Amino acid sequence: MTLLLAVVAGALIGLSLGALGGGGSILAVPVLVYALEQSPAQATTGSLVVVGVTSLVGAVAAYRAGNVLLARGVAFGLVATGGAIAGARASAAVPEAVLLGAFAVLMLAVGTLLAVRQWRGRHADPADRTARRPVLDDPIITFSPTFACQCPRALKVLVTATAVGLLTGFLGVGGGFLVVPALLVALSLPMEYAAGTSLVVITLTSGVALLARAGSGVAPDWWPVVALTAAAAVAAVVGARIADRADTRRLSAAFTGLVLAVAAYTAVQALPALV
């Protein structure tokens, strides 16, 4: 039964990561804690394995479909690694009840933001939906033929990438719900590339955060983590194909409802340990 739950949950996580460029990783910790009976510290470590491997598989599938700007994803991910290391070290210094409570708050915030974004999408001017897609802009920093820097945008990238890394390291989430908007705003990527490129960022930050946690003495129960990861990786390939061929608004709406429901359950479970 435990492995079956891991497979089903992994499929949901992988579909979301592959189709939406993020979001599914936020389910990994609650699944590992409540369905697979691991401690919050174990779950946030195991989640990095699930998120990192699944994002790598999804990134490869998206790259083959032509939906990844590899150089920009790697650059953003490298900037985020400092935050990932800091977040991973900070997670070892706080009580597990605080980890779970912080995760519940994060899930509620993400679910609310997703719901607001979908509401705005349904009520947007039809002319805006058919507007011309943006094009890639000039590099933020160049060294040839002379040094040039769009410093306000560079600072925006630094702050956003560091925040993504902190969340990844501290709570074991991929941060795709932040990476996609960041790539749209800070790097001016077209939407058709943002979801796939975000998977490159998530792969890098998850890997760095997992390395930073090595030697902390907290190891998850690996068999459920492996089953969850395998199912998520396979589903991520399917999700990437869905993103390339179909309208994902219905999947996004269903996922938002699921996130809000799991967030409420997590908050109810975490509250008694905090008071």
C-alpha positions as CSV (number, residue, x, y, z in Angstrom):
1,M,0.0,0.0,0.0
2,T,2.9,2.4,0.8
3,L,4.5,1.9,-2.5
4,L,1.2,2.2,-4.3
5,L,0.6,5.6,-2.6
6,A,4.1,6.6,-3.6
7,V,3.5,5.8,-7.2
8,V,0.1,7.6,-7.4
9,A,1.5,10.7,-5.7
10,G,4.6,10.6,-7.9
11,A,2.5,10.6,-11.0
12,L,0.6,13.8,-9.8
13,I,3.9,15.5,-9.0
14,G,5.5,14.6,-12.3
15,L,2.5,15.7,-14.4
16,S,2.5,19.0,-12.7
17,L,6.2,19.6,-13.1
18,G,6.3,18.5,-16.7
19,A,3.1,20.3,-17.8
20,L,3.2,23.4,-15.7
21,G,6.9,23.9,-15.1
22,G,6.5,23.6,-11.3
23,G,4.1,23.2,-8.5
24,G,4.1,19.5,-8.1
25,S,7.1,19.5,-5.9
26,I,5.2,21.3,-3.2
27,L,3.2,18.1,-2.7
28,A,6.2,15.9,-2.2
29,V,6.8,16.9,1.5
30,P,3.1,16.4,2.6
31,V,3.1,13.0,0.8
32,L,6.3,11.9,2.4
33,V,5.1,13.0,5.9
34,Y,1.5,12.0,6.0
35,A,1.2,9.2,3.4
36,L,4.7,7.6,3.7
37,E,5.2,8.4,7.4
38,Q,8.5,10.1,7.3
39,S,9.6,12.9,9.6
40,P,9.6,16.5,8.3
41,A,13.4,16.6,8.3
42,Q,13.5,13.3,6.3
43,A,10.7,14.5,4.0
44,T,12.4,17.8,3.1
45,T,15.6,15.9,2.3
46,G,13.8,13.2,0.3
47,S,11.8,15.8,-1.5
48,L,15.0,17.2,-3.0
49,V,15.7,13.8,-4.6
50,V,12.2,13.6,-6.0
51,V,12.2,17.2,-7.3
52,G,15.8,17.1,-8.7
53,V,15.5,13.9,-10.6
54,T,12.0,14.6,-11.9
55,S,13.0,18.1,-13.0
56,L,16.0,16.8,-14.8
57,V,13.9,14.3,-16.8
58,G,11.3,16.9,-17.5
59,A,14.0,19.4,-18.6
60,V,15.4,16.9,-21.1
61,A,12.0,16.2,-22.5
62,A,11.3,19.9,-22.8
63,Y,14.7,20.6,-24.4
64,R,14.0,18.0,-27.0
65,A,10.7,19.7,-27.7
66,G,12.5,23.0,-28.2
67,N,11.0,24.7,-25.1
68,V,14.2,25.3,-23.1
69,L,16.7,28.2,-23.2
70,L,19.5,26.2,-21.6
71,A,22.1,29.0,-21.1
72,R,19.7,31.3,-19.3
73,G,18.3,28.5,-17.1
74,V,21.8,27.5,-16.1
75,A,22.8,31.1,-15.4
76,F,19.7,31.7,-13.2
77,G,20.2,28.4,-11.4
78,L,23.9,29.1,-10.6
79,V,22.9,32.5,-9.1
80,A,20.3,30.6,-7.0
81,T,22.8,28.1,-5.5
82,G,23.9,30.5,-2.8
83,G,20.4,30.7,-1.4
84,A,20.0,26.9,-1.7
85,I,23.1,26.3,0.4
86,A,22.0,28.8,3.0
87,G,18.5,27.4,3.2
88,A,19.7,23.8,3.5
89,R,21.9,24.7,6.5
90,A,19.2,26.8,8.1
91,S,16.7,23.8,7.9
92,A,19.0,21.8,10.2
93,A,18.9,24.5,12.9
94,V,15.1,24.8,13.4
95,P,12.6,22.4,15.1
96,E,10.6,20.0,12.8
97,A,7.4,21.6,13.9
98,V,8.6,24.9,12.5
99,L,9.5,23.3,9.2
100,L,6.0,21.8,8.9
101,G,4.3,25.0,9.9
102,A,6.4,27.1,7.5
103,F,5.5,24.6,4.7
104,A,1.8,24.9,5.5
105,V,2.0,28.7,5.2
106,L,3.9,28.3,1.9
107,M,1.3,26.0,0.5
108,L,-1.5,28.3,1.4
109,A,0.3,31.2,-0.2
110,V,1.0,29.3,-3.4
111,G,-2.5,27.9,-3.7
112,T,-4.0,31.4,-3.2
113,L,-1.6,32.9,-5.8
114,L,-2.5,30.2,-8.3
115,A,-6.2,30.8,-7.8
116,V,-5.8,34.5,-8.3
117,R,-3.8,34.0,-11.4
118,Q,-6.4,31.7,-12.9
119,W,-9.2,34.1,-12.0
120,R,-7.4,36.9,-13.8
121,G,-6.8,34.6,-16.8
122,R,-10.5,33.9,-17.1
123,H,-11.4,37.6,-16.8
124,A,-8.7,38.9,-19.0
125,D,-9.4,40.9,-22.2
126,P,-9.6,38.4,-25.1
127,A,-7.4,40.8,-27.1
128,D,-4.6,40.3,-24.5
129,R,-4.8,36.5,-24.9
130,T,-4.1,36.8,-28.6
131,A,-1.4,39.5,-28.3
132,R,1.9,38.9,-29.9
133,R,4.3,36.8,-27.8
134,P,7.3,38.8,-26.4
135,V,10.7,38.3,-28.0
136,L,14.0,37.7,-26.2
137,D,15.7,40.9,-25.1
138,D,19.4,41.8,-24.9
139,P,21.7,40.2,-22.3
140,I,21.7,41.7,-18.9
141,I,25.5,41.7,-18.6
142,T,28.0,41.7,-21.5
143,F,31.8,41.7,-21.6
144,S,32.5,42.1,-25.3
145,P,33.2,44.4,-27.0
146,T,32.9,46.5,-23.9
147,F,31.5,45.8,-20.4
148,A,27.8,46.7,-20.1
149,C,25.4,46.0,-17.3
150,Q,21.6,46.5,-16.9
151,C,22.1,46.7,-13.2
152,P,18.5,47.2,-12.0
153,R,17.5,44.0,-13.9
154,A,20.6,42.2,-12.6
155,L,19.7,43.0,-9.0
156,K,16.1,41.8,-9.7
157,V,17.5,38.5,-10.9
158,L,19.9,38.2,-7.9
159,V,17.1,38.8,-5.4
160,T,14.6,36.5,-7.1
161,A,17.1,33.7,-7.7
162,T,18.3,33.8,-4.1
163,A,14.7,33.6,-2.8
164,V,14.1,30.6,-4.9
165,G,17.3,28.9,-3.7
166,L,16.4,29.6,0.0
167,L,13.0,28.0,-0.4
168,T,14.5,25.0,-2.2
169,G,17.2,24.5,0.5
170,F,15.0,25.2,3.5
171,L,11.8,23.4,2.6
172,G,12.8,20.9,-0.1
173,V,10.6,22.5,-2.7
174,G,11.6,23.2,-6.3
175,G,10.3,26.8,-6.4
176,G,8.8,26.4,-9.9
177,F,5.9,28.6,-8.9
178,L,8.5,31.4,-8.3
179,V,10.9,30.5,-11.1
180,V,8.4,30.7,-13.9
181,P,7.2,34.3,-13.1
182,A,10.9,35.2,-12.4
183,L,12.0,34.1,-15.8
184,L,9.0,35.9,-17.4
185,V,9.7,39.2,-15.6
186,A,13.4,39.3,-14.8
187,L,14.7,37.6,-18.0
188,S,11.8,38.5,-20.2
189,L,11.4,35.0,-21.5
190,P,8.5,34.1,-23.7
191,M,5.9,31.9,-21.9
192,E,6.6,29.1,-24.3
193,Y,10.1,28.8,-22.9
194,A,9.6,29.7,-19.2
195,A,8.1,26.4,-18.0
196,G,10.8,24.2,-19.6
197,T,13.6,26.5,-18.6
198,S,12.4,26.6,-15.0
199,L,13.1,22.8,-14.9
200,V,16.8,23.5,-15.5
201,V,16.8,25.9,-12.6
202,I,15.0,23.5,-10.3
203,T,17.4,20.7,-11.2
204,L,20.4,22.8,-10.3
205,T,19.1,24.2,-7.0
206,S,17.7,20.9,-5.8
207,G,21.0,19.2,-6.5
208,V,23.0,21.8,-4.7
209,A,20.6,21.8,-1.7
210,L,20.8,18.0,-1.4
211,L,24.6,18.2,-1.4
212,A,24.5,20.9,1.3
213,R,22.4,18.5,3.5
214,A,24.8,15.6,3.1
215,G,26.3,14.7,6.4
216,S,23.5,16.3,8.4
217,G,22.6,12.9,9.9
218,V,19.0,13.0,8.5
219,A,18.3,10.4,5.9
220,P,14.9,9.5,4.5
221,D,13.5,5.9,4.1
222,W,14.9,5.4,0.6
223,W,12.5,2.8,-0.9
224,P,9.4,5.1,-0.8
225,V,11.5,8.0,-2.0
226,V,12.8,5.9,-5.0
227,A,9.2,4.8,-5.9
228,L,7.9,8.3,-5.7
229,T,10.8,9.6,-7.8
230,A,10.5,6.9,-10.5
231,A,6.7,7.5,-10.9
232,A,7.2,11.3,-11.0
233,A,10.0,11.0,-13.5
234,V,7.9,9.0,-15.9
235,A,4.9,11.3,-15.4
236,A,7.1,14.4,-16.1
237,V,7.8,13.1,-19.6
238,V,4.0,12.8,-20.2
239,G,3.5,16.2,-18.6
240,A,6.0,17.8,-21.0
241,R,4.2,16.4,-23.9
242,I,0.9,17.7,-22.6
243,A,2.4,21.1,-22.3
244,D,3.5,21.0,-25.9
245,R,0.2,19.9,-27.3
246,A,-2.7,20.8,-25.1
247,D,-4.3,23.6,-23.0
248,T,-3.2,23.0,-19.4
249,R,-5.7,25.4,-17.8
250,R,-7.9,22.6,-16.5
251,L,-4.9,20.7,-15.1
252,S,-3.8,23.9,-13.4
253,A,-7.2,24.5,-11.9
254,A,-7.4,20.9,-10.5
255,F,-3.9,21.2,-9.1
256,T,-4.7,24.5,-7.4
257,G,-7.7,22.9,-5.6
258,L,-5.4,20.0,-4.6
259,V,-2.7,22.3,-3.2
260,L,-5.3,24.3,-1.2
261,A,-6.8,21.1,0.3
262,V,-3.4,19.6,1.2
263,A,-2.3,23.0,2.7
264,A,-5.4,23.1,4.9
265,Y,-4.7,19.6,6.1
266,T,-1.0,20.3,6.7
267,A,-1.9,23.5,8.7
268,V,-4.4,21.6,10.9
269,Q,-1.7,18.9,11.6
270,A,1.1,21.4,12.2
271,L,-0.8,23.9,14.4
272,P,-0.9,21.8,17.6
273,A,2.8,21.3,17.6
274,L,3.5,25.0,17.4
275,V,1.2,26.1,20.3
